[in-house]
Amino acid sequence: MKTTELLTDAFNRIDEEVRDVLKGLATQTMNTQPAAAGRERSNSISWLLWHLSRIQDDHLADVAGTEQLWTAQGFAERAGLPLRDADTGYGHNPDDAASVVFDSPQLLSEYHAAVHRMSQDYVASLSDQDLDRVVDTRWNPPVTLGARLVSVLSDCSQHVGQAAYAKGMLGG
């Protein structure tokens, strides 16, 4: 198996899990912030899936040198969230997360599908040598493209798992 095939498979699994979470999901359920006894609200399914899609879009657009689909394809405008267009959800508190509300799963599904297609196209264009390219010098050691892609996959995997858990917990 080639490296690009492995990365494609990993992104495909995230996409399948996102679609599974969104399947049959009621709008009220997806926007509910679950709370454990004695704890603050946690992230809603809407926030989790929006955030993982925003991170994937943000990070892959950055390494590909392209505009994020969130703005380029009008998703930010269509969503109408009370956030800056560049916001990815990083560092959100429960009140910030509560502002990520969608009228239905449809727009979120369309956005993630577009991000997934962009990710597939980008990964398919890579060679093994590309993965060694340094993409972020703010860290020590500097971050390579391969490390960045694994980081995105890890973040997405964690958040889609949390969304699936929340769906089950909320009876979605």
C-alpha positions as CSV (number, residue, x, y, z in Angstrom):
1,M,0.0,0.0,0.0
2,K,1.3,3.4,-0.9
3,T,1.4,6.2,1.7
4,T,-1.2,8.2,-0.2
5,E,-3.5,5.2,-0.2
6,L,-3.1,4.9,3.5
7,L,-3.9,8.6,4.1
8,T,-6.9,8.4,1.7
9,D,-8.2,5.4,3.6
10,A,-7.9,7.2,6.9
11,F,-9.7,10.3,5.6
12,N,-12.4,8.1,4.1
13,R,-13.0,6.5,7.5
14,I,-13.5,9.9,9.1
15,D,-15.9,10.8,6.3
16,E,-17.9,7.6,6.8
17,E,-18.1,8.2,10.5
18,V,-19.3,11.8,10.0
19,R,-22.0,10.6,7.6
20,D,-23.0,7.9,10.1
21,V,-23.4,10.4,12.9
22,L,-25.4,12.8,10.8
23,K,-27.7,10.1,9.4
24,G,-31.2,10.4,11.0
25,L,-29.9,13.1,13.4
26,A,-32.6,15.5,14.7
27,T,-31.7,19.2,14.6
28,Q,-32.4,19.6,18.3
29,T,-30.2,16.6,19.2
30,M,-27.3,17.9,17.1
31,N,-27.4,21.3,18.8
32,T,-27.7,20.1,22.3
33,Q,-24.7,20.5,24.6
34,P,-24.7,17.5,26.9
35,A,-23.8,18.1,30.5
36,A,-22.5,15.6,33.1
37,A,-23.7,15.9,36.7
38,G,-21.9,18.9,38.3
39,R,-20.0,19.8,35.2
40,E,-20.3,22.5,32.6
41,R,-21.9,21.8,29.2
42,S,-19.8,19.9,26.7
43,N,-19.6,20.3,23.0
44,S,-22.6,19.6,20.9
45,I,-22.6,17.3,17.9
46,S,-22.9,20.4,15.7
47,W,-19.8,21.9,17.2
48,L,-17.8,18.7,17.1
49,L,-18.5,18.0,13.4
50,W,-18.1,21.7,12.4
51,H,-14.8,21.9,14.3
52,L,-13.3,18.8,12.8
53,S,-14.3,19.9,9.4
54,R,-13.0,23.4,10.0
55,I,-9.6,22.0,11.3
56,Q,-9.3,19.7,8.3
57,D,-10.3,22.6,5.9
58,D,-8.0,25.1,7.6
59,H,-4.9,22.9,7.9
60,L,-5.1,21.3,4.4
61,A,-5.8,24.6,2.7
62,D,-2.8,26.0,4.5
63,V,-0.4,23.3,3.4
64,A,-1.9,23.3,-0.1
65,G,-1.7,27.1,-0.4
66,T,-5.4,27.4,-1.2
67,E,-8.4,29.3,0.3
68,Q,-10.4,27.5,2.8
69,L,-13.7,26.0,1.5
70,W,-15.5,27.5,4.4
71,T,-15.2,30.9,2.8
72,A,-14.4,30.1,-0.9
73,Q,-17.6,28.1,-1.3
74,G,-19.8,30.3,0.8
75,F,-20.3,27.9,3.7
76,A,-19.5,30.6,6.3
77,E,-22.1,32.9,4.8
78,R,-24.7,30.1,4.5
79,A,-24.1,29.0,8.1
80,G,-24.4,32.5,9.5
81,L,-22.6,31.7,12.7
82,P,-21.8,34.6,15.0
83,L,-18.0,33.9,14.6
84,R,-15.2,35.3,12.5
85,D,-14.9,33.4,9.2
86,A,-11.4,32.3,10.2
87,D,-12.6,30.7,13.5
88,T,-12.0,27.0,13.7
89,G,-13.3,26.5,17.2
90,Y,-9.8,26.2,18.7
91,G,-9.9,27.5,22.3
92,H,-13.7,27.8,22.4
93,N,-15.4,27.8,25.9
94,P,-18.9,26.4,26.4
95,D,-20.5,29.7,25.5
96,D,-18.5,30.0,22.2
97,A,-19.4,26.3,21.4
98,A,-23.1,27.1,22.1
99,S,-23.0,29.6,19.3
100,V,-22.3,26.9,16.7
101,V,-25.9,26.0,15.8
102,F,-27.2,24.6,12.5
103,D,-30.8,24.6,11.3
104,S,-30.4,21.1,10.0
105,P,-27.7,18.5,9.4
106,Q,-27.8,19.3,5.7
107,L,-25.4,22.2,5.5
108,L,-22.9,20.6,7.9
109,S,-23.1,17.4,5.8
110,E,-22.4,19.4,2.6
111,Y,-19.5,21.3,4.1
112,H,-17.8,18.2,5.4
113,A,-18.4,16.4,2.0
114,A,-16.7,19.3,0.2
115,V,-13.8,19.3,2.7
116,H,-13.5,15.5,2.3
117,R,-13.3,15.8,-1.5
118,M,-10.7,18.5,-1.2
119,S,-8.7,16.3,1.2
120,Q,-8.9,13.3,-1.1
121,D,-7.7,15.4,-4.1
122,Y,-4.8,16.9,-2.1
123,V,-3.6,13.6,-0.7
124,A,-3.8,11.9,-4.1
125,S,-1.4,14.6,-5.4
126,L,1.3,13.8,-2.9
127,S,4.5,11.7,-3.1
128,D,6.3,10.1,-0.2
129,Q,9.0,12.8,-0.5
130,D,6.3,15.6,-0.1
131,L,5.6,14.3,3.4
132,D,9.0,15.4,4.6
133,R,8.4,19.0,3.6
134,V,8.5,21.4,6.6
135,V,5.1,23.2,6.8
136,D,5.4,24.9,10.2
137,T,8.6,26.2,11.8
138,R,6.9,27.5,15.0
139,W,7.5,24.1,16.7
140,N,10.7,22.3,17.8
141,P,11.2,20.2,15.9
142,P,9.5,21.8,12.9
143,V,6.3,20.2,11.7
144,T,6.5,18.2,8.5
145,L,3.5,17.7,6.1
146,G,3.3,14.1,7.2
147,A,3.1,15.0,10.8
148,R,0.5,17.7,10.1
149,L,-1.7,15.2,8.2
150,V,-1.4,12.7,11.1
151,S,-2.3,15.4,13.5
152,V,-5.4,16.4,11.5
153,L,-6.5,12.8,11.3
154,S,-6.0,12.3,15.0
155,D,-8.1,15.4,15.8
156,C,-10.8,14.4,13.4
157,S,-10.9,10.9,14.7
158,Q,-11.2,12.0,18.3
159,H,-14.0,14.5,17.6
160,V,-16.1,12.2,15.4
161,G,-15.9,9.6,18.1
162,Q,-17.1,12.1,20.6
163,A,-19.9,13.1,18.3
164,A,-21.0,9.4,17.9
165,Y,-20.9,9.0,21.7
166,A,-23.0,12.2,22.2
167,K,-25.5,10.9,19.6
168,G,-25.9,7.7,21.5
169,M,-26.1,9.4,24.8
170,L,-28.7,11.9,23.6
171,G,-30.8,9.1,22.0
172,G,-30.1,10.4,18.5
